[in-house]
Amino acid sequence: MALMITDECINCDVCEPECPNDAIYMGAEYYEIDPHKCTECVGHFDEPQCVQICPVACIPLNPEHVESRETLMQKYQRLTAIKVTAVSPASSAGV
């Protein structure tokens, strides 16, 4: 499952920089999580970092985006492959 941020969010700005997948962004009223980028930190950490750091505990699992650990790992691999390709020396050298 991807995570979600509820309307209990106080916009304290601590979760956004903790997300290794850049899935957290400022929405219209409070922070939101892009379920296509959220891996619950699978592949990066043992626990979701945003959940660990949130001072008001407003980041539950998103019931609309149910995913197995295997699916989350596949998403992690896809997202990190994109990052590696985007910043690799070969891609910036025009090779």
N, C-alpha and C positions, 0 to 999 in steps of 0.2 A: 504494500500500500504506500502511496505517497502520503505525505503529511499535509496538514492544512493549518492556517492560522485563523482563529476565531475572532469575532468582533470584540472579545475581551482584551485584544492587543492594545497596549498603551503607547505604541510607536516609540519605544525606547532606543531603537536602532542597534541593539546588541546582536540580534540574530543574523541580520543580512551579511555582515562580514565573516561570520562563522561558517557559512554554507560553502562547501568545497565545489559544488556544482553550479554556483551562481543561480540557484533556483528561487531565491527570495528577492522580492522587489516591492517597492512602495506602490500600493494600489490606490484607489480613489480615496479611501478613508483610513486604511491601516495596511500593514504589510500583508503580502500574499505569497503563496508558493506555487510555482509552475510545476504541475504534476508530471510533465514530460521531462523535467530535469531532476526532480527529487528522487533520490535513491535511498532515502532514510540513512544516508551516509554509508550504505553498504559499499564495500570496496575501499573506503577511506578510513572509517572509524568503527568501533564496536557499537556505539550508541549514536543516535542522531544528535549532532552538536547543537542545533537550534533548541531542541527540547531540553537539553542539559543546561543551557544558559538562560532560557526564558525566565524572567523574574515573576511572571504571573501565570505560568503553566497554561498557556493558551494555544498549544500546538499539539493537537491530537492526530490520530490516523484519519485519513480522508476515506470515508466509506464508499465514495464514488469512484475511487481508484484503487481497487484491490489488486495487489500484485504479490507473487511469491518471492521468496528470497532469491531464487534462481532468476526470475524476471528482473528483479532489481539489480542483480549482478550483471546481467546482459546489458541493461541500460547504462550502468556504470562503465562497462567496457566500451560501449558505443560512444558515450560522452567523452571519456578520456582519450579515445582514439581521435576524435575530432580535435581536441585541444592539442594533442601531440602533433598532429598533421599541421595544424594552424601555426605552430611555433617552431617546428623543426628547422634546423639550419638548411636542409636541402630545399624545403619549400620557400624559404626566404632568399635563397641564392638562385632561384629560378631553375633548379635542376629537376 
